[in-house]
Amino acid sequence: MEAALVTVSTGVMKPLLSKLFKLPLDEHRKLQGVRRDAKFIGDELRSMKAALEVLADEEQLEPAMRIWRDDVRELSYDMEDCIDVFVAHVDHEPDGRTMLKKFVDMLKKPKHRHQAASEIGKLKARVAEASERHKRYNIIRPTPCISSCAIDPRLPALYAEVDELVGIDGPKDDIIDWFQWEATSTQPQVLSIVGSGGLGKTTLAKQVYHALESQFSCAAFVSVSRNPDMRKILRDIAQGVGFTDSPPDDDVQQLISKLRQHLKNERYFVVIDDVWSADVWETIRLVLLNNNNHGSRIITTTRNTEVASCCSSGGGHVYKMEPLTFDDSKRLFFRRTFGPEDLCHPHLEKVSNDILRKCSGLPLAIITVSSLLADQHAEDEWKRVLAAIGSALAKDSGADKMTKILSFSYFDLPHHLRACLLYLSIFPEDSTIWKQHLIHMWVAEGFIHEKQGRSRYEIGESYFNELINRSLIQPVGATLGQVESCQVHDIVLDFITCIAAEVNFVTKFSDVEHGHNSYDRVRRLIIGNTSNEKVAISTSPILSHVRSLIIYAHDPQVSLLAFPVLRVLDLGKCWWLEEHHVANIEKLLLLKYLSLANVTLLPQKIGELQYLETLDITNTRILEMPLAVTSLQWLASLNVHYHIRFTDGMIGKMQSLEELETFGVHSYEQGKPLEEFSQLTKMWRLKVQLGMFELWEGPGQIEDLHGYLGTLVSSCNLRHLNISKLSSNFLAVKTYFPLSLDSWCPTTPCSLQELHITYCFIDKVPNWMSLLCNLRELEIYVASVRPEDVRILGSIPTLLILKLKTFNGTDGRILIHGFSNLKYFHLELLYCGTSLEFEEGSMPRLEHLELEFRVHQMDCLNGSPNFGLECCFGKFIGMIIEADIEALPNCSSFLLQYGNVPFGNVACEHYTKIVETDCEKEDEAGRGKVGSAGAPHWHVGENYFRMSFG
């Protein structure tokens, strides 16, 4: 496996060097000239790679440098394609010889020796020419360029007039309320505002600063840059708090010592705006979080969730900045576009709504677009801006602040994350992007490499999480505290689409079709068509080096032979795809990722794709897995629909398989292949779906199925296991499958980290579950919760996330204790009451608690005091309460017990609707909101309602 990365700046230079030096050119005496040429190429490429890495962090380059950089990057792609194709043809020989033996035997033939020498010679000439230009134009290191936007783009936010602000009062009041809630604490308290660039964090922090600074003896508002000067930051703090006794030549350590002493007896209020890294905060905190006990307060703002958590650790608070509501967005947009009268011309109403939807509540985007449209009343001009809003933001001088804000975030990314971010431009606007699919595409492109003790998927998952933490992508569909998919804000998508096109990273077919592409080769191609018209793609040299092909067209007319070096082929959204569209797919020898839709059969020769690592046929109509799939010797990830059947013995032959989702069990007899998974030593993720077969299908068969399922936890390498029952009605208890876990016997130590057993209920929690020393996440349905069940679950030392659903409630009063590391707890009571109570000291690290129950069935609301929730104060508490109208008095009394607890906002809705996690906004469904200390605003449906707060 290549221990090298593909980046935006260096292209495939790193993996190319690795592959070049692995060619066995020393194995034949007649290849001495080729060997010398290869060594020359390698030496030159190393120097070029070093130069490219120097240029990578420069936001502006002189034209000669930029052209040379682009040429060398494109050269690296061409060279890797040449080597990969040559090696693939050698490796494709269908016999038992080793790769080295095949290579040596081929080079014994004059024809192939000449071919190898010719290709290496051509590459040498291109490398030599690039090297000569490097010397000729003295392209060694970039010359500092003066930015056209040298002024900090955050300055307008610092001096915005109050009457120009929209939607700021609510967030400002929330933060002030939190400080008042913590007013009794004499220790310094930190609140960190986190959100994406352009969301208004600086503006919000400045307004809170103005509202509170008079309550403190001294105050300072200090901005931090992406490349901070710590001496300047400390001196800005000193100036703000009135400390002047420091010579100009004091170093950082001296400044820290003097500031600590000065602030020791002060009650100060300091805002640190735009913190980019935890390291910067660790230095600042030495000054601000000293032994002061006068009730000082600190606010930080950042784009990075991890930095926010670091700043607010030790009792602080993270405030997540939300986009503006649609009404506030409209108010801001009209005010900036039409002036104080705040009125829109009727003929511009529809296009203005479309523009606002594209801005998605991002204040800076709204302000930027409004500046482009000020004094423009022609509908055609507004439609032009809407259609080209991304390029307008990138090129219009009036939009320079917006571009600069986004550039800050982009260039702050490490090089490997820049490639991962730009790759997201392959997805259409408003797409929901599944994490699992995205990571496998990153892997196929070479953006991720293995590290000791961590798989490529785990590393990719950390990259995905970091992009979320940096507020560059938005999490979607978080379950049990885990984010499974994301979206890209339209403005961010437009920005990365422009960048990707500029560096030939991703190209739209429409740009190629209309001659807008400035490169003679396309590396990653998107073919999209929202209409039902056919899209015809003819063979062209410009497309012959495409590495990723993503098609969203209705009926693509394309020959796969036009793309000989494809690594990624995504046809998973081509709903009218037919078998003839994927004819000759076996010719794509370098293919690593394949996603298909609609077809009823896999190509007969699919087994010839020797490098295929990911196969996704979830959206197809295939019913039986062909035996040829077992010939895919590198296949690591297989995604299928649960209807697809595997013949006996197939699973055991797929020795490279690491992930399988979803293996369907349609009858008790079909459970037997589950035993084969124990033979797959690399398997770490498995999802099993039990069909709708009846419990009385045959005597003894249910015990056999329990035994087959039990073999799964005996696998020493399986880390994620999901067992689910296909259910036509999730509310009907009779559709849940009874499952006994007593016979399961996991290995010790067991590698299992995540275990989900859903729509199957168990009578009790088995004793062996306490032995799962690596288990971090657990989801189970228990018929009736016993004290022993709670004791076993509470004794799992590594458990971080627990979702527990019960049908019959609890056997008597049960105190919840233990759970020393649990951070997320979701308890759902289905058609039952409970006598569960939280014991003092239980769940000491709990961060998020969710309770879902029916009020009229709750013992604790009809006589017993409560859940013992006072033991969880200070945690984020979310609840979904379901009740009939008669239960309203009980529900009201329950809420009044916690009237002063900062639950957040309360929202209610009809029983049959789905509760949304964002409860702060009022929407068309009639949901209302209420502050944490107020009474609920009831929205009652026909007979039932749901209320959530948190």
N, C-alpha and C positions, 0 to 999 in steps of 0.2 A: 504494500500500500504506500502511495506517495506521501511522504511527510513534507508536503509543500503546498502553498496556497496560490490560488488565482486571485488577482486583485485588479481593480480598475486601472491603476497606474502602470503596473508592470506586466499586465496581461497574464500570459501563462509562462513567464520567464522562469519562475522557480521550478515548476514541474518539468519544464523543457530541459533545463540543465541536468536535472536528475536522470531523465530518460536518455539524454545524449551520452552521458558517461556510462550508462548501463549497456549500450549497444556492444555486442561481443565482437568488435572489429579486430581484436588481437588473435582471433581463432583461425585466421587464414593468412598465409604469408603473402598472397597476392593483393592484399588490401592495405599495404603499408602507406600508399599515397592517400587513400581514403581516411586512414587513421590519423595522418598528419593534419588533413583538412578538418576533421572532426575536433581535434585538439585545438586548432586555431579558432574554430567557431566557438568552442566552449570558453576559451580564455577571453575572447572579445565580448561574449554575451555576459560574462560575470561583471566586466567593467561597465557594460551598458546597464545591467540591472542596478548596479550601485548608483549610476547617474539618474536612472528613472526614480529610484527611491528618494533621492534628494529633491527631484522636481515634484514629487507626489503631493507635498503639503503646500505647494504654492498655489494660491487662488488665482493669480494673474501671471502669465508668462509672456515673454516677448515672442513674436510670431515665429522666428526661426527655431526657438526652443520648443514651442508647441508642436510645430510640424515634425521636428526630429523625434520628439517623444512619441507622437502618434505613429510615425513610420516604424519605429523600433518595436512598439507594442504590437502593431499589426504583423510585423515580421515574426514575432514570437508565436503568434497564433498559426501562421502558415507553416512554420517549422514543426510545431507540435503535430499539426494535421498530417504532414508528410511522414513523420516518424511513426505516428499511431497507425496510419493506414498500412504502411510497410510491415510493421510488426503484426498487425491483425491478419494480414494475408498469410504471413508465415505461420501464425498460430492457428489459422483456420484449417490447416492440413489435418484431415480426419484419421489420425493414427495415434499410436501410443508413445511416440517420441517426445522427449522433453522439448521445451521451447528453444533451448540452446542448441540441441541436436538438429532441430528443424532449420534453425537459422544457418548453421554451419553447412548443412547439406545443400541448402538453397544457394549459398554463395560459391559453392563448387562449380556451379553452372555459369559459363561466361556471360550469358544473357543477363542473369540477375546481378552478377558482379558489376557489369557495365551500368545497369540501371541504378544500383546503389551509388556507384561512383558519380554518375551524372547528377543525381539528385543532391548529393552532398556538395558537389561542385557548384551547382546553382545557388545553394544556400550560402556557401562560402562567399560567392561574389556579392550577394546582397548584404551580408554581414560586413564585408570589407568596405563596401560603399558607404554604409551607415557609419562605420567607424571613422572613415575618412572625413565625412561631413562633420562628425563630432569634433574632430581636431581642427578642421578648416574654419569652422565658425566659433571655435572656443566655447563649445557648449559643455561647460564643466559644472558650474553651479549657477543658480538663478541670480540675476541682478535684482536687487530690491526695487519693487515698483511702488509708486505712490498710488494708493487706492483712490478710485473716483468717489468713494464714499468713506473718507477717512473719519468723518464725524460719527460718533457712536449713535446708531439708529434707535437706541433706547431713550435718548434725550427727550424727544417729544412727550413720552409717557410721564417723565418726571415733572413736566411743567404744563400738563393738560389742565384746562379750566374745568371746574366742577360742572358747570352747566353744559359742557360738551360731552360729558360721560353718560353712558347708558348701561343699565343692568349692573351697576357697581354697588348699589346700596345694600342689596341682600347679602352678597359675600362679605362686604365690609362689616355689616352687623353681626354676621356669624362669627367672624374672627374676634371682634370686640367682645361678643358674648362669651367666647371661650376664655379670653383673658379675665373676664369678670368672674367666671366660674372658678378659675384658678387663683382668684384674688387673695385667698387665705394663705397661699404658699409664699414663703419668704425667699425661697431659693430661685435662682434664675430659671425662667421657663422659655422654651424655644417652640415656636410654631413655624413650620416650613410649608410654604405655598409651592405646589408642584403642578406643572402643566406644560404643554407644548409651546414653542416659540410663537409669539404673536397673539397669545390668548389673553394677555392683559395682566400678567402677574406683577409687573413693575408698577403699573397704574394702580392696581389694588393695594399693593404694599405702601405706595406713597400716600394714598387716601387714608389708610389706617394710621400711618405715621403722623399725618397732619391732625387726625382726630385725637391721638393719645399723647403726643410728645409733651404737651403742657403739664401732664400728670407726673412727669419725671424730672429729676434734678438736672439731667443732661441727656442729650439724644444725638444720634448720628445716622445718616443714610448714606451707605457706601456701595458703589457698584463694582463688581468684579468682572474682569475681562476673561476671554477664553484662554489667553496666555498671561496669567496674573503676575504682577510684580508685587511680592509680599511686602516689601518695604513701603511701597506706595499705599497699599491697602491699609497697613497698620498706621501710617501717617494720616490717612484720611479719617480713620476712626479717632485718632488722637485729636485731630482738628475739630471734629464734630463734638466730642465730649469735653472740649475746652482744655486739653492737656498740651501745653506749649513748651514744657521743660525737657526738650530732647534735641541735642545737637544734630545737624544735618548728616553727620557721618555715622550715626548710630546704626548698627546692623540689626537684623531681625531679632536675634536673641535679646539684645539690649532693649529694643522697643517693647517686646513682650513683657519683660520684667518691669519696666517703668509703667506701662499701661496697667498691668495687674495691680500694682501698688496704688496707682491713681484711682482706679475704679473700685477698690476694695470697700470703700465706705460711701459709694454713690448709689443712688437708685437710677439706673440708666435704661434707656430704650434705644436699641440699635437694630437697624435693618441692614442686612447683607444681601444685596440684590444680585441675582444671576450667578449662583455658585455652580461651577462646572465639574468639580471633582471633590471626592471625600478628603483628599490630601490637603486641599486648600482650607476646608472647614476644620480639619484637625489642628491646623496652625492657629486659625482664628479663635477656636474654642479655648485655647490656652489663655487667651486674654479675657474672653467674655464669660466663660463658665468657671470662674475662680471661686474663692471662698466667700463671695458676696452673699449676704442674707437679708437684703433690703427690698426684695420683691422686684428685681430687675427683669425686663422682658426683651426677647430677641425674636426677630422675624427673619427668615431666610427665604429666598425664592430660587427655584432651580427647575430645569427641564428633566432632571433625572430622578426617578423614583427612589433608587438606591441611595443617592446623595441626600434626598429629603429624609429618608429613614435614618441615615447616619446623623444628620443635623438634629433631629428630634428625638434621638435615643435617650433613654433615661428619664422618661416621664413627659416628654414633649408631645407634640401633636402634628400630624400631616394633614394639610388642607388641600384637597384635590380641586384644582381650578376647573370649572366646567365651561363649555361653550355658551354663548348667549342663546336665549330662547329665540324662536322665530320672530316673535313680536318685538323683542328688544333689538334683534338684528335689523328688522325692517325700520324701526325707529331711528337707529344709528345711521343706516344707509340713506334714508330719505333726508335726515338732518344734514348729513355731509354733502349730499348731492344737490338738494334743492334749497338748502338754507333753513333759516329759523321757522319758516312756515310749515316745514315738515310734511308737505303734501306731494303726492305722486300724480303725474299726469295719467289719466285713465288708459291711454293707448300704450303706456309703458308698464302697466300693472303686472301683466303676465310675465314679461321678460325679466322684470325686476325680481319676481318671486323665483324664477329659474336661477338667476345670479345668486340670490341669497342662499338657495339650496346648495349651490356649488361651494359657497363660502363656509357653509356648515357651522355658523356661529363663531367663526374666528374673527375677532374684532379687527386685527391688523389687516386681514384680507379684505374685510368689508370697507375699511377706510381707504385702502389702496385702490380697490376697484372704483369706489365712489370718486376718487380723485381723477381717475381716467374719464369719468362720465360727467363731471361737473360742467354745467352749462351746455350739455349735449342733450337735445330733446328729440333727435331723430331715432325712430325705432330701429332702423337698419344699423345704425352705429352701435346701439345697445346690443343687438343680436350679434354683431361682429365681435364685440368684446366678450360676450358670453361664449361664442364658439372658439375663440382663441385666447381664453383667459389665462392659460398657462404660459404661452409665449409672450403674452402682454406683460405678465408679471416679471418675466425673465429679461425683457428687452426695453421696456418703457422706462425712461429716466425717472418718471414720477413714481414708479413702483420699486425704486432701488432699495428702499428701506425693507420692504417685504422680502426681496431676494436676499438681502444681506442677513436678515434674521435667520432665514432658512440655511444660508451658506454657513453661518456660525455652527449650526447643528451638524451639518454634513461634514465639514472639515474637522470638527471635533471627534468624529468617529475614527477608530483605528482602521487601517487599510482593509482588513478582511471584512469588516462590517459595512464598508462603503459598497463593496461588491454585492453583498447580501441585500442592502437597501435598494440599490439601483435595479436589481433583478425583479423587485416588486412592480416595476413599471410594465411588466408583461401582462399584468392583470387589468381588466377593464375597470372603469370608474364604478364605485359602489360595490365592488366584488367583496364577498366574504371569502377570505383566504384561509384554508385549513392548514394549521401548523404542520401536521404530519406530512402532507403533500409537499408543502413548500420546502421543508428540510430535506426531503429526498431529492428534490430538484437541485437544491444547493449542493448536495453531495455529488450528484451526477455531473455537475458543472465543475467540480473541483474546488469549491470555495471552502470546503471543510476537510480536515485530515485528522486521523486518529492521534490521540495522545495516550500516554501510558495510563492504563486503568480506566479510560473513558472511551466509549464508542463514538463514532461519527455522529450518530443521532443525538446522543446526549450533549455533545459539543454544539451541534446545530440548535438544540433546544435552548442552550445558554445564549446563543447569538440572538435567537428570536426574543427571548426575555429581555435581553439588553436593549434591543430596539424599542420594546414597549417601555422599559424603564426610562429611556431617553425621550419618550413622548413623540417618537417618529412614526409609530404605528399605533392604532387604537385597538385595545382588546375587545373581543366579541365573544359572547357565549361562555363566560367563565362558569365552570361547574366545580363545586367542592374546592374552591380556591385556585383551580387550575384553568389557565387560558388555553382553549383549544383552537381558536381561530382569531383572525384580526381583519381590520380594514385600514386602508390608507386614506387619510384626509384628502379631499379633492385637490386642495391647494398644494399639499406636499406631493401628491401624485403628479401634478403638473410640473412641479419643480424637478423631481427626479427623472421624469420623462424627458425634459429638456436636457438635463445633464447627461443622461444615458445616450441620447441621440448625438450630442456633441462629441462624445468620446467613442462612438461606434460600439456602444455596449448593448443597446437594444434598439431595433429599428422596426417601425410600422410599415406594413406592406404598402399602404397608401402613399408613403413617402417615396418608396422605390418606384411605384407605379407612375408617380407624377414627376420623377426625377429630382426630388428634394434631398436625396441622400448624397452626401459629399464624399463618401468613401467608395472605393471600387470593389469592396467585399462587405457582405453583411454577416455578422456573427450570431445574432439572436433575432429571430423574426416573429412578429405578431401578425396574424392574419385575422382580422375581425370584420364582421359584417352583421349589422343589426337587422337588415332587411332579409327577405326570403330569396333574394337573388343568388344565383350561382356565382362563385368566385373562382376564376380560372387563373392558374399560375403556370406560366411557360418556363421551360428550362432555360437558365441564364447563368453565365459565368459569375455574375455578382452574387448569386444565391448558392454557389457550389461549396462555400465554406461556412454555411449556417450550422451552428452547434446546437441551438435550441430552436425548435419550431412549435409555436403555440397557435392553434387554430380555433377560433370561435365562430367560424362561418357556418351558414346554414347547409350548404351543399358544396364542399370544397372540391374543385377539379384540379388535382395536383398529383404529379407522379413523384413518389418517394425517391426514385432514382436521381432526381435533381438535387438531392441533399445527401451526398455520400459520406459526410463526416458528422452526421447528427449524433449528439449524445443524449438529447432530451427531445421526445416527441409527445406532446400533450394534445390528444384528440378527445379528452374526457368530457368536453362540453359540445361536441359535434353530435347533436341528437339525431341527425339523419344519416349518420355514418353507415356505410355498408361494406361488405367484405372486399369488394373490388377497390375500395379506397386504400386499403392496406396491402395490396398486392406488392410483391417483391420486398416486403419489409425485412426479409432475411438478408438482404444485401446491405443493410445498415450495420456493418460489422462493429462500429464503435458505440452503438446505442446502449445507454445505461438506464434510461428511464422511459417507460412506455405507459401511457394512459389512453384507454379506449372507451367508447360509448356505443350503445345500441346494437352492435354486431352480435350475431348468434353463434359464431364459431371463431376460434382463434386461427390464424394462418397455420397451415400444416407444417411449415418449416420454421416455426418460431423457435424451435430448439437450437437453431444455428446461431442465434444471437448470444454468442459466448460471453459477452461482457455485460449482459443485461442484469441489473441489480434490483430494479423496482418495476413491478408489473401491477398496474391498477386496472381491474376490469369490473369494478363495483357497478358502474352504470351501464353494463352490457346486458344482453339477454341470454348469455351463455348459461347452460344448465349442467354441463359436465366438463370437468377439467381434463384436457387432453394429456396423454402420457408424455408427449414431447416436452412438456414443461419440466419434467424431471431431468432433462438434459441441460438445463440452464445452470451451469456449474457455479455461477457467481450470484444467482438470485437470492437476495437477502430479504426483500420486503414484498409481500404478496397481499394485495387488497382485493377481495372478491365479495360478491353478494352471497348471503347465507343460503340461497337456493342452489348454488353450485355444489355438485357432488364430486367427491374424490373417490376413486376406486381403491380397494384394499391394497396396501403396500406402497402407494404413491408417496404419502407423507414421509415415510421412513427413508425414501431415496433422496429427499431434498435436503441434503446435509448442510448446505450453506444458508438455509433459511433462518432468519433472525426474527422476523415479524410476520404474523398472519392474522388478517382481519377481513372477513369473519368466517370461521369454520362452522358450518351448519350441521346440526344433528336433527334429522327429520323423523327418526324413529329410534326405538331402543337398540335395534340391530346396528344402526349406523353410528352408535356410540363407540363401537369397538376400535375404529381407527384412532381414537383419542390416545390409546396406548402407545401409538407410534411416535407421539411427540417426545416421549422420554428418550428416544434415540437421537434427537436433534440437539446436539451439545451447544450450538450457537443460538438457539431460540431464546429470546428474552421477553418478547411481547406476544400475547395470544388472546384473541377474543373468540368465545364460543357462544353460538346462538342455539338454544333449544327450540325445536319447532312446536307446533300446536297439537302434537300427538297426545292421546288420552292416557290417564294414569293406569287404566285397567287393560292396557294393550296385551299384556301377557304375564303369567306368573313368574316371579323372580326377576323380571327384566328391569324393574326399577332399581333393585339392589345391584344388578350388573352395571347399570348406568352410573350409579353412585361410585362404584369401584373404578370405572373408566375415568370419571372426572377426578377421582382421588389421585390417580397417577400423575396428573398435571402438577400438583404441588410437590411431587417427589422429584421433579426436575431440579437439578442443582443450579441451573443457570436462569430459570424463568424468573423474571423480575416484575412483570406486569401481567396480571391475569384478570380477564373479565368474562364472567359467565352470566348469561342473561336468558330469560325465557321470552320468546315472542308472545306478545300479548295484544289482543284486539281491543281490550278495554282495561286501562290501567287502574280504574277505580273498582273493578270487580274482583273481589278477593278470590273467587273460584278459578280465575285464570292464572293465579300464581301457582308456581310449581313447588311442591314440598321437597326439600333437599336435606339429606342427612350428612353432616360433616364428620361425624364421630369416626367413621372408618378411614378417613383420610389420614395419611401419615407422612407429613413433610420431612424432608431430610434435615439434618442438623449439622452445621448451620444452614438455614434456609435463605436463599437469595431474594425471596419475594419482598418487593417494596410496595406494590400496589395490588390490592385485591378488591374487586367489585363483583358482588353476587346480587343481581337485581331481578325483580319479578320472580324470584324463587324465595320462599321463606323457610327458615330453619327453626327448629323447636328450641334450640339452645345454642349458646356459644361454646364450641368445643374447648377442652382444656389445652390442646396443643397450640391454640392460637397465641397463648402467652409466650410460646417459644419462638415466635417469629421476630427474631432480633433485629431484622432490617426493615420491618414493615413501617411505612410512612403514611400510607393512605388506605382507608378501609371503608367499604360501603356494604352493608348487609341489611336484610329484612328479617326481623325476629318476630315469631308469633306472639310471644309474651315475654317481657323482660324480667329476669330474675336477679336478685342481689348477686348471685354467683356470676352471672353474665357481665354485670358492671365491674365486678372485681377483676375478672379475667381481662377485659378490655382495658381497664385502668392500669393494669400491670405491664402493658406493652410499652417498653421504655422509649422506643423510637417513634411512636405514633404521633403524627402531626395533624392529620385530617381524619375526621370520623363522621360518617353519615349513617344514622341509625333510623330505620323505620319499623314501627311495631303496629300490629293489628289489634291485639287484645290488651294493650296497656301494660301494667306492671302487676306483679304478684305482691300486693301490699306496698307499704311505704319503703322507698329505696333512696338512700343517700348516695349522691354521686361524689366519689372521692378518687384520688389518684390522678392519672392522666398528667404526669409531670411535665410533658413536653407538648401537649396538644395545643394547637393554635386555632383550629377551625372545627366547630362542632355544629352539626345540623341534626336536629331531632324532629321527626315527623310522626305524629300520632294519627293513624288512620282508623276512623270509626271507633275511637276508644278514648277513655280518659287516662289519667296517670297520677301516680303519687311520687314521681321523681322529684327530688329536691337537691339543690347544690349545697354541698357542705363547705364550710369555711376552709379555705386553703386548697380546695380542689381546682384543678386546671389552672395553675398559677401563671402559665404563659399564654392563656387564651387571648386571642385577638379578635375573633369573630364568632358570634353565637347566633344561630338561627333556630327558632322554634316554630313549628307549624302544627296547628291543632284546631279542634272544633270546640268552641266555647261551651256549648250546651252539654258536652260530654266530659268536661273537666272537673274532677273532684276538687282540685285546688282552687277553683273559682266558685265553688258552691259550699264553702264552709272552711276549708283549709286556708291558711294565710296566703301562700304564694309558692313560687318555685324555689325560693331562696335566691332570687336574682340579685339581691343586695350583695351577695358574695362575688358577683361578676361586674360590679360597677367599675367604670373606667375602661371597660371593653366596648367594642363595637357590637351592639345588640340589635339584631334584625329579627322581626317576627312576622309570620303570616298567620293571622287569626281568622278563622272561619266560623260563622255563627248564623243562626236564624234570628228573626227579629225579636223573639222572646228573650234571647240571651243578651240583648243590648245592655240592660242594667248591670249584669255581671261583668261584662266587658268593660264598661265605663269605670266600675269600681276597681277593676284590676289595673287599668291605666292610671287612675288617680294615685295609686300607691307609688308610682314612679314618675309623678308629674314633673319633678325637678331634675330628673336624670336626662342628660343630653343624648337621647336616642337618635336625634336627627329630626327628620320630617315624617309625618304620618300620612298615609294615603289609603283610601278604601276603594274597593270596586266590587262589582257583581261577582257572585260565586263562580260563574261559568267562565270568567275571563282569566287571562294569565297575568300574574303579578310581574311587573317590571322592576328591575333593581333600582332604576333611577326614579326616585319618588319625589323629587324636588319640583318638577314641572307640572303644571296643570295642562291636560290635553283634551282631545275631542271626546274621550270616553267619559268625561265628567268627573275625573278624579280631582280631588282638592288637595290642599296641603295645610299643615299646621306647624307652628314652631314646637320646639321640644317641651316647652312648659305649658302649652295650651291644651284645650280639649279637642278631641278628634272632630274633623268635619265629616260627618257620616254621609256616605253615598250608598243608599240601600237599593238593591235590585228587587226582584219579585219576592223571593223568600230568603235569599242568603246574600251575604256580602263577604268580601275578604278585606282584611286590613293588614298593611305591612308598614313597619317603621324600623328605621335604622340608618 
